[in-house]
Amino acid sequence: MKAWNVLRVGALAAVAVGSVAWAGVEVRLSGSSYQLALDGGTAFHETANHVSGARTIPVPDSASVLVLWNEQTALGNVPFYAISLDGRQVDCVREANYDIMLRAATFDPGKSVPAVAADLGTGGNVFIVQFVTQILPEFSVQIEQLGGRVYHFLPNYSYVVRMDAATRAAVAALPYVRWIGDPDPDGDPAPPYAGATFVNAGTLHRDHRPCICMIDTSRCTVAWHTFDGERFTAPRVVGW
């Protein structure tokens, strides 16, 4: 018979209105292998790597439960996640990639944030919101219930969201939110991204500089933003 060393970490997750279920994650060590399981069930992940930091995150007003942990590999401490849509059976297991991919920069906000990303937080109350896992439908619904307006997806695990200070604070408190882009500490102006559809316009701008065209149907405008190094310049707007 195998001898198991078990570490159990859990969280209370709302399964339905008026009911609550215990969603715990167990980290089992048998020999040189680590296994992860929900509520003493069948292991959903097994690895020879040392496992640390295992925790569960219940999605509010949902049966979904997120599981996070780290694995020590030859490349260092690598984050992983799993998603259970019912709090009992795990539906996916992934190595996490927290790189946010902008045209001017790719970065993990848990390590560093370039100025081009920080600029998104100024001028128009528009922020990058990154989550701890791939995006679930509940994320955008709950952000909009709090008063935010979700515009579009940004890899990885991120949305561009318009929100005021009160909504930003409420969204930051959601347990599955990993990071929200902060305003540029230098106070540099940024263009009004809210409601815009981003189009790579190449060199279509009249002075033939590389640019981004942003089409905002809610305001009936087209804004051309050229680049100055890694920053967007002030927009030139055409209405219709």
Secondary structure as GFF3:
##gff-version 3
##sequence-region A 1 240
A	DSSP	beta_strand	5	16	.	.	.	ID=ss1
A	DSSP	beta_strand	19	30	.	.	.	ID=ss2
A	DSSP	beta_strand	33	38	.	.	.	ID=ss3
A	DSSP	beta_strand	43	47	.	.	.	ID=ss4
A	DSSP	beta_strand	50	58	.	.	.	ID=ss5
A	DSSP	beta_strand	65	73	.	.	.	ID=ss6
A	DSSP	beta_strand	76	84	.	.	.	ID=ss7
A	DSSP	beta_strand	90	95	.	.	.	ID=ss8
A	DSSP	beta_strand	100	101	.	.	.	ID=ss9
A	DSSP	beta_strand	106	107	.	.	.	ID=ss10
A	DSSP	alpha_helix	115	118	.	.	.	ID=ss11
A	DSSP	three_ten_helix	119	121	.	.	.	ID=ss12
A	DSSP	beta_strand	126	131	.	.	.	ID=ss13
A	DSSP	alpha_helix	137	145	.	.	.	ID=ss14
A	DSSP	beta_strand	149	154	.	.	.	ID=ss15
A	DSSP	beta_strand	158	162	.	.	.	ID=ss16
A	DSSP	alpha_helix	165	172	.	.	.	ID=ss17
A	DSSP	beta_strand	177	180	.	.	.	ID=ss18
A	DSSP	beta_strand	197	200	.	.	.	ID=ss19
A	DSSP	beta_strand	211	216	.	.	.	ID=ss20
A	DSSP	beta_strand	221	228	.	.	.	ID=ss21
A	DSSP	beta_strand	231	232	.	.	.	ID=ss22
A	DSSP	beta_strand	236	239	.	.	.	ID=ss23
###
